[in-house]
């Protein structure tokens, strides 16, 4: 039952009479707006199925916090992923040796593996860089359907930020090429000074690769 003026006045005696009157007017029907106009009689569109436009690409990004201990979880992730996972970006691999990369490659034969390892001791000696325990380290797995010859290019990054930044170009010809920017943001006090260098390198690479699709992955 709609409220009346007397009912509202008894229930809300503190309200001014004019406000009660205006409130009741809000409940009145406005005939020309009470019912929407009927929908136009248009035929239901028939969806077109174009096989060449079915280009869904699943991308996973994951901080492994040491790949050596996370390998079983990585295998499970790949095996149980919904759909066909094309690209997996992994941060904090903490890998320093090259022989372990061959072992990992054998575990995932359907993927091309692209490593940016943490600084190995011999590399630091050659480049006169201070050696620090492994932090960071990036790994990208790219499914073979994209990793055919000539389609993948790893863009070099400066040695001091290599464990934190990985840039990969996927040509995708004749479609739009991709620039995958894979980053692990430094968080330790002695490493945060690298953040401006990361920013500058990313900006320069975007400027150097116009008309690309930029995909930013990682742990920020």
C-alpha positions in Angstrom: 0.0 0.0 0.0 1.5 3.3 -1.0 2.0 5.8 1.9 -0.3 8.7 2.4 0.3 12.2 3.6 -1.2 11.4 7.0 0.8 8.2 7.5 4.1 10.0 6.7 3.1 12.9 9.0 2.4 10.6 11.9 5.6 8.5 11.4 7.9 11.4 10.6 6.4 14.2 12.6 9.7 16.1 12.5 9.5 16.6 8.7 8.1 19.8 7.3 4.8 19.5 5.6 6.1 20.7 2.2 8.9 18.0 2.2 6.2 15.3 2.8 4.2 16.6 -0.1 7.2 16.6 -2.4 8.2 13.1 -1.3 4.7 11.8 -2.3 5.0 13.4 -5.7 8.0 11.2 -6.3 5.8 8.1 -6.2 3.4 9.4 -8.9 3.6 7.7 -12.3 4.8 9.7 -15.2 3.0 8.0 -18.0 5.2 9.0 -20.9 8.3 7.6 -19.1 6.8 4.7 -17.2 7.2 2.2 -20.0 10.2 2.1 -22.3 9.5 2.0 -26.0 9.5 -1.4 -27.6 12.8 -2.7 -29.1 13.1 -2.4 -32.8 12.4 -5.5 -34.8 15.9 -6.3 -35.9 17.2 -9.7 -36.9 19.6 -11.5 -34.5 23.1 -11.1 -35.9 24.9 -14.2 -36.9 28.4 -14.4 -35.5 31.1 -14.9 -38.1 33.9 -17.4 -37.3 37.2 -16.3 -38.8 40.0 -18.8 -37.9 42.8 -16.3 -38.5 41.5 -14.1 -35.7 41.7 -16.7 -33.0 45.0 -15.5 -31.6 44.5 -15.9 -27.8 47.8 -16.0 -26.0 48.1 -17.0 -22.4 50.9 -15.4 -20.5 51.9 -16.4 -16.9 54.2 -14.3 -14.6 55.6 -15.9 -11.4 58.1 -15.1 -8.7 59.7 -18.5 -8.1 62.1 -17.3 -5.3 64.8 -19.8 -6.4 64.1 -21.9 -9.5 66.0 -24.9 -8.2 63.5 -25.5 -5.5 60.5 -24.4 -7.6 61.0 -26.8 -10.5 58.3 -29.2 -9.5 55.8 -26.4 -9.1 56.8 -25.0 -12.5 56.2 -28.4 -14.1 52.8 -28.6 -12.4 52.0 -25.1 -13.5 52.7 -25.9 -17.2 50.9 -29.2 -17.1 47.8 -27.8 -15.4 47.5 -24.5 -17.2 44.2 -23.8 -18.7 44.6 -23.6 -22.5 47.9 -23.4 -24.3 50.3 -21.3 -22.2 52.5 -19.5 -24.7 54.8 -17.4 -22.5 55.9 -17.9 -18.9 57.9 -15.1 -17.2 59.7 -16.2 -14.0 61.5 -13.9 -11.6 64.1 -14.6 -8.9 65.6 -17.7 -10.5 68.8 -17.1 -8.5 70.7 -19.1 -11.1 74.4 -18.5 -11.6 75.7 -21.6 -13.4 75.2 -22.5 -17.1 75.0 -26.2 -16.7 71.8 -26.0 -14.7 70.2 -24.2 -17.6 70.8 -27.2 -19.9 69.1 -29.4 -17.4 66.1 -27.1 -17.2 65.9 -26.9 -21.0 65.6 -30.7 -21.1 62.6 -30.6 -18.7 60.7 -28.3 -21.0 61.4 -29.3 -24.6 58.3 -27.5 -26.0 59.7 -24.2 -24.9 62.6 -21.9 -25.8 64.3 -20.8 -22.6 65.8 -17.3 -22.4 67.9 -16.7 -19.2 69.2 -13.5 -17.6 71.2 -15.1 -14.8 72.5 -13.5 -11.6 76.1 -12.5 -11.7 78.4 -15.5 -11.8 81.8 -15.1 -10.0 83.9 -15.5 -13.1 81.8 -13.0 -15.0 82.2 -10.4 -12.2 86.0 -10.9 -12.2 86.2 -10.4 -15.9 84.0 -7.3 -15.8 85.6 -6.0 -12.5 82.3 -6.0 -10.8 81.7 -6.8 -7.1 80.3 -10.3 -6.6 77.2 -10.6 -4.5 75.1 -13.6 -3.6 72.5 -14.4 -6.2 69.5 -12.1 -6.3 67.0 -11.6 -9.1 67.6 -13.6 -12.2 65.0 -13.9 -14.9 63.8 -16.7 -17.1 61.3 -16.5 -20.0 59.8 -19.7 -21.5 58.4 -19.2 -25.0 56.4 -21.9 -26.6 57.8 -23.3 -29.9 54.8 -22.0 -31.8 56.3 -18.6 -31.4 60.0 -19.6 -31.1 60.6 -20.5 -34.7 63.8 -19.3 -36.3 64.0 -15.6 -36.8 60.9 -14.8 -34.7 62.6 -14.3 -31.3 65.2 -11.7 -30.5 66.7 -11.1 -27.1 67.6 -7.4 -26.7 70.9 -7.0 -24.8 70.7 -5.2 -21.4 73.6 -3.6 -19.5 75.3 -6.1 -17.2 74.6 -4.3 -14.0 70.8 -4.5 -14.5 70.7 -7.8 -16.5 69.5 -9.8 -13.4 66.5 -7.4 -13.1 65.5 -6.6 -16.7 64.9 -8.8 -19.7 63.6 -7.5 -23.0 62.5 -9.8 -25.8 61.2 -9.0 -29.2 58.7 -11.4 -30.9 58.4 -10.4 -34.6 54.9 -12.0 -35.2 55.2 -11.1 -38.9 52.9 -10.2 -40.7 51.0 -9.2 -37.4 52.1 -6.5 -35.0 55.4 -7.3 -33.3 55.6 -7.6 -29.5 58.1 -6.2 -27.1 58.1 -8.2 -23.9 59.5 -6.2 -21.0 60.2 -8.6 -18.1 61.3 -7.0 -14.9 62.1 -7.8 -11.3 62.1 -4.6 -9.3 65.1 -4.3 -6.9 64.1 -4.0 -3.3 67.4 -4.3 -1.3 68.9 -1.0 -0.2 72.1 -1.6 -2.2 70.2 -2.4 -5.4 67.5 0.3 -5.5 70.0 2.7 -7.1 69.5 0.6 -10.2 65.8 1.6 -10.6 66.6 4.8 -12.6 68.8 2.7 -14.9 65.9 0.2 -15.4 63.5 3.1 -16.2 65.9 4.7 -18.7 66.6 1.4 -20.5 62.9 0.5 -20.8 62.1 4.0 -22.1 64.9 3.8 -24.6 63.8 0.4 -25.9 60.2 1.6 -26.3 61.4 4.6 -28.2 63.6 2.3 -30.4 60.7 -0.1 -31.1 57.7 2.1 -32.3 54.5 0.4 -33.5 55.0 -2.6 -31.2 52.6 -4.1 -28.7 54.4 -3.6 -25.3 53.8 -6.3 -22.7 55.1 -5.5 -19.2 55.5 -8.6 -17.0 57.3 -9.3 -13.7 57.4 -8.6 -10.0 57.1 -4.9 -9.1 
